[in-house]
Amino acid sequence: IVIVGLTTLAVAAHQLLAPSRYRSVAQVQVELVDEVGTNQADVNSRNEQRVANAVRLYRSRASAERVIADLSLLEDQAFLAELGDVPESQNALMQAATNRLLAITSVSSELGSDLIQVAATTRSPALSARIANQYPESVRVVRNSHSNQRRQELLASLKSEQASRADDAETAARELSEFRARTGMLVGAGSEEDLQQINRIAVEAASASAASSGSASRSAGISNAARLRSTAQATSAAVQQLERQQSELIAEQARLGATFGPNHPDVQRVNSQLSSVNSALTSEQARARAAANEVASADAARMSALARSDAAMDAARASRLQGTLASMTAKAYQNNENMAELSQLQRASMLADTAYAKIADRIEQIEAQMQLQGVNTLVVSPAVPDFDRISPEPLKMVLLALLGSGVIAVLIAFARDLIDDRLRTAAQIRRFVNVPTLGMLPMIQSGVSDKIDENLVLRNPQSLYGEAARSAYAELRALSPNSKSQSVLITSPLPGDGKSTVSLTMAAAAVSMGQTAVVVDLDLRRHGLLQTLQNELDTPDIVDVITGQADLDALLSNPSPDMIEWHRKGEQSEEEKPRIVLLSANRPVSDPASILTSYRLTQLIEKLSQLFDKVIINAPAALAVRDARAMCDYTDNTVVVAHWGQTTVDQMKATLELLGDQVNGVVYNHVDYAEHARRKYGDSVQFYMEASEYYVDDVPEKISFLDQVRRLFRRSPRVA
C-alpha cells in the first residue's frame, strides 16, 4: 500500500506539474538494393543491413550535432527552454544540447520495411517539426562529408600510385621494343607460330621437289610416246574420195563381169579405170601418212617443251623453299635462345600495364562515386506541427502508475516472504525445529518497570500482556504436571532477544497464580535488566551465595502457606503478599565458569527447589557462550525465547542443534499483535481484536496507513 500510494502520488504530481509536449513525425525511405538474377535471400539481408545502418547513423551524436548547427538551435529560445539550466562553457553547452536532442528524438524502423520514422518531442509543435524534417538533410551532409573526405585522401594516394605505375609501364614497354628491334623478333616470334610456319614451308618444299621430279619423268614419257604413234590410218579428203571411187568401180566391175563376162569392153574399160584409181589412191595415202607424221612430231616436241618447263619451274620453287626453310630454321633457333629474356620483358610489361589499368579503373570509380548526387534516404512524408499534446496525460499515467506499482508491490511482498526467514508464528517453529510454541508475549509499549513487584502481570493481571503471560506459564507448568517444584532454564539464540523479561514474566505469572517463584540470573557476563534490578533490592549477591559468603537460608525465608490466599482474598498486608525473589549479581563477572561449577550449581538449584515452587534460571544466550548447554542438564525444562520478527530460522536451528533435545518449547517475545494480525497468519493472535472486551487495558489497534509508513523508517529496538 505504501509503495502504491507513494508511486501514484509522485506520478500524479509529476503529471500535473509537467509542461505540455508535442510530437512531430517524419517518414524517411531508404533506397534498397534491387538486383535481378541474384539470390533473393542475400538481397533481403543486405537491404535489412542498409536500413539498420541508416537508423544507427540517424541516432549518432555526429548527426545530432549537425542538426543543432544547421538549425542554430543554440540560439533558439524554444530549444534552450528544453535544456533548463544553460551551461556557460561552449563545449558544455554543445554537450548538453546534443544529449538533450538525442533524448527528445527517436528513430525507429519496422522489420521488413524500408521506412524510417524520425520523431521529435518538444514543448513547441513547430520546433518538433523543424527538427524531424532537418534530420535527413543533416545526416546526408554528415555521411557525404566523411565519405568524400576519405575518398579524397584515397584518390590522392591512387593518383600518386598511378603516376608511378605509368612510368613503370612505359619503361617496361620501351625495354621490350628495344629488345625486339635488337634481336629482330617481331610480335609472335619465338612462339608456336614459327614452328607451324616452318612445317608448312617444309611441306611446300617437299611438294615442289616431288612435282619437279614428276615433270621431268613426264617430259621423257611424252617424247617416247610421240615416237611410238602409228600413221597407218592417216587419211585425207583426196584419199577418202579415191576410196569412194574405188568402191564404185569395184561394184560396177562385179556387176558387168557377171553380166557380160571378163572380156567385154565395158568390163575392160572398168578394169582400166579401176587400175588408175588404185594407183592414185596409193599415192594419196603415202602423202597423207607423211603429213600425219609431221603433225605428230610437232605435237611431241611441244609437249616435251612444256613438260621440261614445268619440271624446271618445280625445281626452282623447291630450291627456293629449301633456302627459305633453312633461313627460318636458323632464325627459329636464334629466337628460341632469346625467348627467355623476351618472356621476362613481356611479363614485366604486362604486369605494369595491368597495375596501371586497375588503378585507373579504381580512380574512375571513386570519381564517379564523388559525382553522385542525392542520398540513399528520401523524405516521403515530412513532419508537420501537431498541436495535440502527447504529454502529460494525468489520468492515463496515474492509472498505469497505480497498476504498475501494485504489481511491483505484490512482487516485493512475495519476494519479501520468500527471502524473509525471520520467525513470527508457531507454525514456523513447528515446521523448522519441531518443538511447540508455549506462548506469544505482546511487546510492552511502556517498557519494563525497574521495580520487580511492579511487573505488568502483577500490576494489571487482566491486561492483554497478563493474559498472554499466564497462558504461556500454563503451558510451561504443563511440562512437569506431577512435580511439586519445577526448575526452568530460559535462554535465547542471541543477546537482546528478551529472555530476562520473559524470566521475570514467568515468575510474575507464577506468583499471580499463587505460587512462589525465584529468578536466578546466571547470565553474569553482561550487565542487563536483572543486574539492574538486583542493585535496587536488599538481597544477597548470587556470587556470594554460590561461594558460601552469604547464607541462603538466613536471607530467604520459606514463604508461609497463608500467602497463597492473597491471590484469592486479597486480605494480606503488603509485607505478606507473595513476591518474586531475584538472585543476580551486582556487577558483571568476568569468569563465571570458575564459579558455576557443576557441584555448586546443582546444590543451588536443589536448595532453591526446596524453597520455591518455580525456579526460573536466566541463562546466557546459547549462540554466544556454551554455558546454557551445560546448565540444561541441571534443570527440569528448557525454554528458548524468540524475538518476534527478529530471530531467524537459522539462528533458532543453530540454537536447538547446540542444546540438543533438551529444549521443551519456544516463547515468542515482543510480539507486535497489530502487525501479526495484519499479516493474517490464521492463528489466535489474528483475532485478538474481536476479544478485546476481555482485557481492561488498551488493546493495540489495527495498523493504519500512516503507521505502516512510519514502520518503514523505524528500527525495531532490542529488548532485555
C-alpha distance (Angstrom), angle and dihedral (degrees) to the residues before:
residue distance angle dihedral
I1 . . .
V2 3.79 . .
I3 3.80 92.3 .
V4 3.79 92.5 46.2
G5 3.80 92.8 46.8
L6 3.78 96.8 46.6
T7 3.80 93.4 43.6
T8 3.79 93.5 48.0
L9 3.81 92.9 46.9
A10 3.80 91.8 48.0
V11 3.80 92.3 49.5
A12 3.80 92.2 46.0
A13 3.81 91.8 50.1
H14 3.78 91.6 47.6
Q15 3.81 92.8 48.9
L16 3.79 93.3 48.3
L17 3.80 93.7 48.2
A18 3.81 98.2 39.2
P19 3.84 118.0 103.0
S20 3.80 121.2 -116.4
R21 3.79 115.3 -90.7
Y22 3.80 129.3 -159.9
R23 3.77 130.5 -157.8
S24 3.80 131.8 -150.1
V25 3.80 125.2 -173.4
A26 3.81 131.1 -157.1
Q27 3.81 122.2 -166.8
V28 3.81 115.4 -143.2
Q29 3.81 123.9 -170.5
V30 3.80 121.3 -146.3
E31 3.81 118.5 -142.5
L32 3.79 107.4 -118.8
V33 3.78 132.4 -154.3
D34 3.83 113.2 -101.4
E35 3.79 110.1 -177.6
V36 3.80 120.1 167.6
G37 3.78 118.2 -140.1
T38 3.80 96.6 19.5
N39 3.78 130.6 111.4
Q40 3.81 105.7 -74.2
A41 3.81 93.1 -151.8
D42 3.79 90.0 55.8
V43 3.81 90.8 47.9
N44 3.81 91.3 50.6
S45 3.80 90.9 49.4
R46 3.79 91.5 51.0
N47 3.81 91.3 48.1
E48 3.80 91.5 51.4
Q49 3.79 88.7 50.8
R50 3.81 90.9 50.5
V51 3.81 91.4 53.0
A52 3.81 91.7 46.3
N53 3.81 91.4 49.6
A54 3.79 90.8 49.5
V55 3.82 90.6 51.7
R56 3.82 90.9 50.4
L57 3.80 90.8 50.5
Y58 3.80 91.3 50.3
R59 3.82 89.5 51.9
S60 3.81 95.0 48.8
R61 3.79 124.1 112.7
A62 3.80 90.6 -126.0
S63 3.81 90.4 60.8
A64 3.81 91.2 47.1
E65 3.80 91.7 50.6
R66 3.81 89.9 49.3
V67 3.82 91.4 51.9
I68 3.81 89.7 50.6
A69 3.80 90.7 51.6
D70 3.83 95.4 44.0
L71 3.82 93.6 49.5
S72 3.84 94.7 36.4
L73 3.79 88.2 -129.4
L74 3.80 92.6 167.0
E75 3.80 86.8 68.8
D76 3.81 95.1 41.4
Q77 3.81 111.2 102.2
A78 3.80 92.0 -157.8
F79 3.80 90.6 57.7
L80 3.81 93.5 41.5
A81 3.80 87.1 56.7
E82 3.81 86.7 61.4
L83 3.81 89.9 57.5
G84 3.79 96.0 54.7
D85 3.80 105.6 -165.1
V86 3.81 106.3 36.3
P87 3.84 113.6 -144.1
E88 3.78 117.0 -127.9
S89 3.80 96.6 -138.6
Q90 3.80 115.2 82.9
N91 3.79 92.4 -138.5
A92 3.79 91.7 48.7
L93 3.81 89.9 47.2
M94 3.82 91.9 52.4
Q95 3.80 90.4 46.4
A96 3.80 92.2 51.0
A97 3.81 92.5 44.3
T98 3.80 92.0 50.5
N99 3.79 92.3 48.7
R100 3.78 91.4 48.3
L101 3.80 93.5 47.6
L102 3.80 90.9 51.1
A103 3.81 88.8 49.0
I104 3.81 95.7 51.7
T105 3.82 94.5 41.5
S106 3.78 125.5 74.0
V107 3.81 126.3 -170.6
S108 3.79 118.5 -168.0
S109 3.79 141.6 158.1
E110 3.77 134.8 -166.4
L111 3.80 122.1 -121.7
G112 3.79 111.2 -95.3
S113 3.81 94.3 12.9
D114 3.80 128.0 110.7
L115 3.82 92.5 -150.6
I116 3.80 124.3 101.9
Q117 3.79 119.2 -159.1
V118 3.81 115.1 -144.8
A119 3.82 111.3 -169.1
A120 3.81 127.4 -179.3
T121 3.81 123.2 -168.6
T122 3.82 119.4 -165.1
R123 3.79 140.4 139.6
S124 3.82 90.0 -96.4
P125 3.85 122.4 62.9
A126 3.81 91.1 -154.2
L127 3.80 92.8 50.9
S128 3.81 91.0 49.7
A129 3.82 91.0 53.2
R130 3.82 92.8 46.6
I131 3.79 92.6 51.6
A132 3.82 94.3 46.5
N133 3.83 92.6 48.4
Q134 3.81 94.2 45.1
Y135 3.78 95.6 55.3
P136 3.86 98.5 78.0
E137 3.82 93.0 51.0
S138 3.80 93.5 44.4
V139 3.79 91.6 47.9
R140 3.82 89.7 51.2
V141 3.80 90.7 52.7
V142 3.80 91.9 48.1
R143 3.78 93.0 48.6
N144 3.81 95.7 44.6
S145 3.79 94.9 43.6
H146 3.76 92.8 53.7
S147 3.81 95.0 40.0
N148 3.83 94.9 45.5
Q149 3.77 91.3 47.6
R150 3.77 89.7 53.7
R151 3.81 90.4 45.5
Q152 3.81 92.3 50.9
E153 3.77 90.8 52.8
L154 3.79 90.8 46.9
L155 3.82 91.9 45.6
A156 3.80 92.8 52.9
S157 3.77 90.3 50.2
L158 3.82 92.0 48.1
K159 3.80 93.6 49.1
S160 3.77 91.0 51.6
E161 3.77 89.1 50.0
Q162 3.81 90.3 46.2
A163 3.81 92.2 56.9
S164 3.78 90.4 50.7
R165 3.81 91.6 48.0
A166 3.83 90.9 48.5
D167 3.81 90.9 55.7
D168 3.79 90.4 48.1
A169 3.82 91.8 49.5
E170 3.83 92.5 48.5
T171 3.80 92.3 48.7
A172 3.81 92.0 48.9
A173 3.84 92.4 48.3
R174 3.82 91.9 48.8
E175 3.80 92.7 50.4
L176 3.82 90.7 49.2
S177 3.83 92.4 49.3
E178 3.80 92.9 48.3
F179 3.80 91.1 49.3
R180 3.84 91.9 51.4
A181 3.80 91.3 48.2
R182 3.80 91.8 47.4
T183 3.80 95.4 47.7
G184 3.81 97.3 33.4
M185 3.79 90.9 -123.0
L186 3.77 108.1 148.3
V187 3.78 122.7 -166.2
G188 3.79 107.6 -61.6
A189 3.80 94.4 21.2
G190 3.77 115.1 137.2
S191 3.76 92.6 23.6
E192 3.79 130.7 109.3
E193 3.81 89.3 -83.4
D194 3.85 88.9 73.9
L195 3.80 91.2 57.1
Q196 3.80 91.8 45.4
Q197 3.82 90.9 50.5
I198 3.81 91.8 48.7
N199 3.79 90.2 49.9
R200 3.80 91.5 50.5
I201 3.83 92.6 49.7
A202 3.80 91.3 46.9
V203 3.78 89.8 53.2
E204 3.82 91.1 48.0
A205 3.85 91.3 48.9
A206 3.78 91.7 50.4
S207 3.79 90.4 47.8
A208 3.84 91.7 49.7
S209 3.81 92.3 48.9
A210 3.78 90.9 50.1
A211 3.80 91.2 47.8
S212 3.84 90.3 51.1
S213 3.79 92.1 53.6
G214 3.79 90.7 47.0
S215 3.79 92.6 50.8
A216 3.85 91.7 52.3
S217 3.78 92.0 50.3
R218 3.80 91.5 47.8
S219 3.81 91.4 51.7
A220 3.80 91.7 55.9
G221 3.76 91.7 45.3
I222 3.79 92.4 51.4
S223 3.83 91.3 53.6
N224 3.77 92.5 49.5
A225 3.79 92.3 46.2
A226 3.80 90.8 52.0
R227 3.80 90.8 55.5
L228 3.78 92.3 49.6
R229 3.85 94.4 55.1
S230 3.96 115.3 119.9
T231 3.86 121.7 -132.7
A232 3.83 97.3 -174.7
Q233 3.71 92.9 106.9
A234 3.79 93.9 46.1
T235 3.85 110.5 135.2
S236 3.74 142.8 172.3
A237 3.80 139.6 -168.0
A238 3.84 93.2 -93.1
V239 3.79 91.2 49.6
Q240 3.76 91.0 49.5
Q241 3.84 91.7 49.6
L242 3.79 92.4 48.6
E243 3.79 89.7 48.3
R244 3.81 89.3 55.0
Q245 3.81 91.4 49.6
Q246 3.77 90.1 47.9
S247 3.76 90.5 52.9
E248 3.80 92.7 49.0
L249 3.84 92.9 48.9
I250 3.80 92.7 48.0
A251 3.78 89.2 51.4
E252 3.80 92.3 48.5
Q253 3.87 91.3 46.6
A254 3.74 90.5 54.2
R255 3.80 92.7 48.6
L256 3.83 95.3 47.5
G257 3.79 94.2 42.9
A258 3.72 91.0 53.9
T259 3.76 90.7 49.4
F260 3.80 105.2 36.2
G261 3.71 106.8 15.9
P262 3.82 130.9 -116.8
N263 3.76 96.4 -68.3
H264 3.72 98.1 54.8
P265 3.75 113.2 119.4
D266 3.74 92.8 -124.9
V267 3.70 88.6 52.1
Q268 3.79 89.7 49.5
R269 3.80 90.6 49.0
V270 3.78 92.3 50.5
N271 3.76 91.3 49.3
S272 3.80 90.6 51.7
Q273 3.82 91.4 50.9
L274 3.77 91.1 46.3
S275 3.79 91.0 53.8
S276 3.80 91.6 51.6
V277 3.80 91.9 49.2
N278 3.81 92.5 49.3
S279 3.78 90.8 51.5
A280 3.78 92.2 49.6
L281 3.82 90.9 45.2
T282 3.77 91.9 54.7
S283 3.79 91.2 51.7
E284 3.81 93.5 48.6
Q285 3.80 93.1 47.9
A286 3.81 90.1 53.4
R287 3.77 90.5 51.9
A288 3.86 91.5 47.8
R289 3.83 92.2 52.2
A290 3.78 91.3 50.0
A291 3.80 91.5 51.8
A292 3.83 91.2 48.3
N293 3.80 91.4 51.8
E294 3.79 90.9 52.9
V295 3.82 92.5 51.0
A296 3.81 92.2 48.3
S297 3.78 91.8 50.3
A298 3.81 91.2 51.1
D299 3.84 92.6 49.6
A300 3.81 92.0 48.5
A301 3.79 91.7 50.8
R302 3.81 92.1 49.5
M303 3.80 94.4 48.6
S304 3.80 92.1 46.4
A305 3.77 89.8 52.3
L306 3.81 91.1 50.6
A307 3.82 92.0 48.3
R308 3.78 91.7 50.0
S309 3.82 90.1 49.3
D310 3.84 92.0 52.3
A311 3.79 90.8 47.5
A312 3.79 91.3 51.1
M313 3.82 91.5 48.1
D314 3.81 92.9 49.8
A315 3.78 91.1 46.8
A316 3.80 91.2 51.4
R317 3.83 91.9 47.4
A318 3.80 91.8 48.5
S319 3.79 90.6 50.2
R320 3.82 91.3 48.6
L321 3.80 92.1 49.1
Q322 3.78 91.9 48.3
G323 3.79 90.0 54.0
T324 3.78 92.3 47.9
L325 3.80 90.5 47.4
A326 3.77 91.9 52.3
S327 3.81 91.5 48.5
M328 3.81 93.7 48.5
T329 3.79 92.4 46.0
A330 3.77 90.8 53.7
K331 3.83 90.5 47.2
A332 3.79 90.8 48.7
Y333 3.79 91.3 54.5
Q334 3.78 89.3 49.1
N335 3.84 91.4 48.7
N336 3.77 89.8 49.0
E337 3.80 89.8 56.7
N338 3.85 90.7 51.8
M339 3.81 94.6 42.0
A340 3.84 96.5 92.3
E341 3.78 93.4 55.4
L342 3.82 91.4 41.3
S343 3.82 91.3 52.5
Q344 3.78 91.2 50.1
L345 3.80 91.3 51.0
Q346 3.81 91.1 46.1
R347 3.82 92.2 51.1
A348 3.77 92.1 48.4
S349 3.79 91.1 49.7
M350 3.82 92.6 46.2
L351 3.82 93.2 48.8
A352 3.78 91.3 48.3
D353 3.82 91.1 49.7
T354 3.84 91.7 47.1
A355 3.79 93.3 49.7
Y356 3.78 91.2 48.3
A357 3.82 92.0 48.0
K358 3.83 92.9 50.3
I359 3.78 93.0 49.6
A360 3.80 90.0 47.4
D361 3.82 90.9 51.3
R362 3.82 91.1 48.4
I363 3.81 91.2 49.9
E364 3.79 90.5 49.6
Q365 3.82 90.8 49.4
I366 3.81 93.7 50.0
E367 3.81 92.2 46.4
A368 3.81 89.2 50.5
Q369 3.81 90.7 51.1
M370 3.79 91.0 50.1
Q371 3.80 89.7 52.2
L372 3.81 93.4 54.2
Q373 3.78 112.6 114.9
G374 3.83 127.0 -146.4
V375 3.79 130.4 17.8
N376 3.75 135.8 -90.1
T377 3.80 92.0 -106.8
L378 3.77 126.4 68.6
V379 3.81 129.4 -167.7
V380 3.80 105.3 -124.0
S381 3.82 97.0 168.9
P382 3.82 115.9 25.6
A383 3.78 119.9 -151.9
V384 3.79 118.9 -102.3
P385 3.82 127.2 -165.8
D386 3.81 109.8 -87.1
F387 3.81 112.7 -159.9
D388 3.82 94.3 -169.5
R389 3.78 104.2 101.5
I390 3.79 118.8 -132.9
S391 3.79 95.4 -161.5
P392 2.92 151.2 76.1
E393 3.83 99.3 35.8
P394 3.80 103.4 172.4
L395 3.79 98.6 -178.8
K396 3.78 95.6 45.3
M397 3.78 95.3 44.0
V398 3.81 93.6 45.0
L399 3.80 90.3 52.0
L400 3.80 90.8 47.4
A401 3.80 90.7 47.1
L402 3.78 90.1 48.8
L403 3.79 92.1 49.8
G404 3.79 95.7 41.1
S405 3.78 95.7 45.2
G406 3.78 89.2 46.6
V407 3.78 90.8 54.8
I408 3.80 90.9 45.7
A409 3.79 91.2 48.0
V410 3.80 90.9 51.5
L411 3.79 90.8 48.3
I412 3.80 90.8 48.1
A413 3.78 90.3 49.2
F414 3.79 91.5 50.4
A415 3.79 91.2 45.3
R416 3.77 91.1 47.9
D417 3.77 91.2 51.5
L418 3.79 90.6 47.7
I419 3.79 96.1 50.2
D420 3.82 97.9 31.2
D421 3.81 106.0 99.1
R422 3.80 96.1 170.8
L423 3.79 116.1 126.4
R424 3.79 120.5 -116.4
T425 3.82 109.7 144.0
A426 3.78 140.7 53.3
A427 3.80 88.4 -124.4
Q428 3.80 90.1 62.2
I429 3.81 91.0 51.1
R430 3.79 90.9 50.0
R431 3.81 93.4 45.5
F432 3.78 99.1 45.3
V433 3.83 105.5 32.0
N434 3.83 102.9 12.5
V435 3.81 98.9 -131.9
P436 3.82 128.0 120.2
T437 3.78 124.7 -101.4
L438 3.80 109.1 -124.8
G439 3.77 98.4 -168.4
M440 3.79 149.7 -27.0
L441 3.80 114.0 -128.0
P442 3.81 115.8 -158.1
M443 3.76 118.4 -124.7
I444 3.81 113.9 -98.6
Q445 3.79 108.1 -123.2
S446 3.83 92.5 -168.2
G447 3.81 93.8 48.2
V448 3.81 131.2 -124.5
S449 3.82 116.9 -50.1
D450 3.80 117.6 -117.8
K451 3.82 89.4 -136.0
I452 3.73 116.5 79.6
D453 3.82 95.7 -148.0
E454 3.82 91.1 52.6
N455 3.77 93.5 67.6
L456 3.80 110.8 147.0
V457 3.80 91.3 -119.6
L458 3.81 90.5 58.4
R459 3.79 97.7 35.9
N460 3.81 96.7 46.9
P461 3.81 108.1 14.9
Q462 3.84 93.7 170.9
S463 3.78 93.8 55.4
L464 3.80 123.2 111.2
Y465 3.79 89.5 -107.1
G466 3.82 92.0 49.6
E467 3.79 93.1 50.3
A468 3.81 91.8 47.7
A469 3.83 90.8 47.7
R470 3.81 93.6 50.4
S471 3.80 90.1 46.6
A472 3.79 90.2 53.2
Y473 3.80 91.0 45.4
A474 3.79 90.5 51.7
E475 3.79 89.8 54.8
L476 3.80 89.1 46.9
R477 3.81 92.9 50.4
A478 3.80 90.1 48.8
L479 3.80 89.1 64.4
S480 3.85 89.1 73.4
P481 3.83 104.9 23.5
N482 3.80 96.6 160.7
S483 3.77 98.5 44.0
K484 3.81 119.0 102.3
S485 3.77 91.6 -152.9
Q486 3.76 126.2 26.7
S487 3.79 129.3 -161.0
V488 3.78 116.3 -159.4
L489 3.81 127.2 -170.6
I490 3.81 113.4 -150.2
T491 3.80 118.9 -165.0
S492 3.81 138.5 149.4
P493 3.81 137.2 -152.4
L494 3.82 96.0 -106.3
P495 3.80 138.3 10.2
G496 3.79 113.8 -88.8
D497 3.81 96.3 37.9
G498 3.85 91.1 115.8
K499 3.80 103.5 -105.8
S500 3.84 91.7 141.6
T501 3.80 90.4 54.2
V502 3.81 91.1 47.2
S503 3.82 90.5 49.1
L504 3.81 91.5 54.0
T505 3.81 90.6 43.3
M506 3.80 93.4 52.8
A507 3.82 90.3 48.0
A508 3.81 90.4 48.6
A509 3.81 90.8 49.0
A510 3.80 89.2 51.7
V511 3.81 91.6 50.5
S512 3.81 91.4 46.0
M513 3.79 88.4 55.1
G514 3.84 91.9 52.0
Q515 3.79 99.5 -97.0
T516 3.77 129.7 121.2
A517 3.76 118.6 -118.2
V518 3.76 139.0 -177.4
V519 3.78 126.5 -163.6
V520 3.79 113.1 -146.5
D521 3.79 112.5 -164.0
L522 3.80 109.3 -152.5
D523 3.83 94.1 162.4
L524 3.78 89.8 99.5
R525 3.82 100.3 153.0
R526 3.81 97.1 76.4
H527 3.78 133.9 43.2
G528 3.79 105.4 -115.6
L529 3.77 143.2 154.1
L530 3.81 95.6 -68.4
Q531 3.79 94.1 50.9
T532 3.80 88.6 49.7
L533 3.80 90.1 53.2
Q534 3.80 90.7 44.2
N535 3.78 90.3 61.1
E536 3.82 89.6 56.9
L537 3.83 94.4 52.2
D538 3.78 131.9 78.7
T539 3.80 93.4 -131.3
P540 3.80 129.5 117.7
D541 3.78 122.5 -92.0
I542 3.79 110.2 -101.8
V543 3.79 90.0 -131.8
D544 3.81 89.5 58.4
V545 3.80 90.9 47.7
I546 3.83 93.6 49.9
T547 3.80 93.7 45.4
G548 3.82 92.0 47.0
Q549 3.78 96.5 -113.2
A550 3.83 90.7 119.0
D551 3.81 128.0 45.5
L552 3.80 110.9 -126.1
D553 3.83 93.2 -166.3
A554 3.78 92.9 53.3
L555 3.80 95.7 46.9
L556 3.81 100.7 39.4
S557 3.78 113.0 50.0
N558 3.77 118.4 -162.9
P559 3.80 107.6 -103.4
S560 3.78 113.8 -115.3
P561 3.83 119.8 -115.6
D562 3.83 89.1 -116.5
M563 3.80 89.8 72.4
I564 3.76 90.2 69.7
E565 3.79 89.9 65.2
W566 3.82 90.4 63.9
H567 3.72 92.0 77.2
R568 3.79 91.0 55.1
K569 3.85 103.1 35.4
G570 3.78 105.5 17.5
E571 3.84 91.1 -145.0
Q572 3.81 99.2 125.6
S573 3.72 122.6 99.9
E574 3.76 122.3 -112.2
E575 3.80 90.2 -96.8
E576 3.82 91.5 54.2
K577 3.82 97.3 48.3
P578 3.81 115.6 113.6
R579 3.77 107.6 -103.0
I580 3.79 140.7 -170.8
V581 3.77 113.8 -103.0
L582 3.82 116.5 -149.8
L583 3.77 126.9 -160.7
S584 3.79 113.1 -172.6
A585 3.75 140.4 131.4
N586 3.77 124.0 -87.5
R587 3.79 90.2 -139.0
P588 3.83 136.8 11.9
V589 3.79 117.5 -77.9
S590 3.79 116.2 -136.7
D591 3.82 96.4 -156.7
P592 3.81 110.3 25.3
A593 3.80 92.7 159.2
S594 3.80 90.6 72.8
I595 3.80 89.8 54.7
L596 3.79 101.3 38.2
T597 3.78 97.6 63.4
S598 3.78 117.5 165.5
Y599 3.80 92.6 -108.5
R600 3.80 95.4 49.6
L601 3.80 92.1 44.0
T602 3.80 92.1 49.8
Q603 3.79 91.9 48.5
L604 3.82 91.3 48.6
I605 3.81 94.8 50.5
E606 3.82 93.1 44.9
K607 3.79 92.3 50.2
L608 3.80 92.9 46.8
S609 3.80 91.0 47.0
Q610 3.78 88.2 57.5
L611 3.81 91.0 52.7
F612 3.84 102.0 39.0
D613 3.77 138.7 40.9
K614 3.78 93.1 -139.3
V615 3.79 126.5 31.8
I616 3.82 108.6 -167.5
I617 3.80 112.4 -166.9
N618 3.80 117.2 -162.4
A619 3.82 103.2 -152.0
P620 3.81 128.0 -169.7
A621 3.80 119.9 -92.8
A622 3.80 108.9 -73.5
L623 3.81 96.6 -134.9
A624 3.81 93.2 45.6
V625 3.83 100.1 56.1
R626 3.79 135.5 -3.9
D627 3.81 95.7 -119.4
A628 3.81 92.6 102.7
R629 3.82 92.3 57.0
A630 3.81 91.4 54.8
M631 3.81 93.4 45.3
C632 3.81 92.8 54.2
D633 3.79 90.0 74.6
Y634 3.83 92.3 62.2
T635 3.84 99.7 49.1
D636 3.77 133.7 71.6
N637 3.78 96.3 -130.0
T638 3.80 139.9 12.1
V639 3.79 124.8 -147.7
V640 3.82 125.7 -171.9
V641 3.81 119.1 -149.4
A642 3.82 116.6 -141.8
H643 3.79 120.7 -163.2
W644 3.80 104.6 -131.7
G645 3.80 110.4 -116.9
Q646 3.82 92.8 1.9
T647 3.79 109.5 63.1
T648 3.81 110.3 80.6
V649 3.77 130.4 -143.5
D650 3.79 91.6 -112.7
Q651 3.81 91.7 52.0
M652 3.80 91.7 50.9
K653 3.81 92.5 45.6
A654 3.80 90.9 50.0
T655 3.81 90.5 48.8
L656 3.80 94.4 51.2
E657 3.79 91.3 43.5
L658 3.80 88.5 54.3
L659 3.81 95.1 45.6
G660 3.78 94.0 41.7
D661 3.80 119.7 -159.4
Q662 3.81 92.4 -24.5
V663 3.82 92.5 95.7
N664 3.81 113.1 100.1
G665 3.78 99.6 -179.9
V666 3.79 151.0 -28.4
V667 3.80 129.3 -108.0
Y668 3.80 118.8 -158.2
N669 3.78 113.1 -139.7
H670 3.79 130.8 -165.5
V671 3.81 92.7 20.4
D672 3.80 113.3 -177.9
Y673 3.80 97.6 -140.9
A674 3.81 94.0 -171.7
E675 3.81 93.5 51.3
H676 3.79 91.2 41.5
A677 3.79 90.7 53.5
R678 3.82 91.3 46.5
R679 3.79 91.1 55.6
K680 3.83 89.5 56.1
Y681 3.79 99.5 -140.7
G682 3.81 90.5 169.5
D683 3.82 98.1 -120.1
S684 3.81 130.6 117.7
V685 3.80 93.4 -85.9
Q686 3.80 89.7 64.8
F687 3.81 89.8 67.0
Y688 3.82 99.9 42.0
M689 3.80 91.3 113.8
E690 3.80 90.9 61.9
A691 3.85 88.5 56.6
S692 3.80 96.3 44.5
E693 3.81 92.8 115.3
Y694 3.81 89.5 71.7
Y695 3.81 91.3 63.8
V696 3.80 124.7 74.6
D697 3.79 97.0 -157.5
D698 3.78 128.3 69.7
V699 3.77 108.8 -74.1
P700 3.86 113.7 -141.0
E701 3.76 108.4 -97.4
K702 3.75 123.6 -130.7
I703 3.79 114.1 -84.1
S704 3.78 115.5 -92.9
F705 3.79 126.1 -148.9
L706 3.81 92.0 -100.5
D707 3.78 90.5 50.2
Q708 3.80 89.6 54.4
V709 3.80 90.0 51.7
R710 3.79 91.0 50.1
R711 3.80 91.4 49.3
L712 3.80 90.2 58.1
F713 3.80 90.2 64.0
R714 3.80 99.4 34.2
R715 3.75 124.8 89.8
S716 3.77 117.9 -141.2
P717 3.83 110.0 -116.6
R718 3.77 123.1 -125.8
V719 3.79 116.0 -116.9
A720 3.78 133.2 -145.9
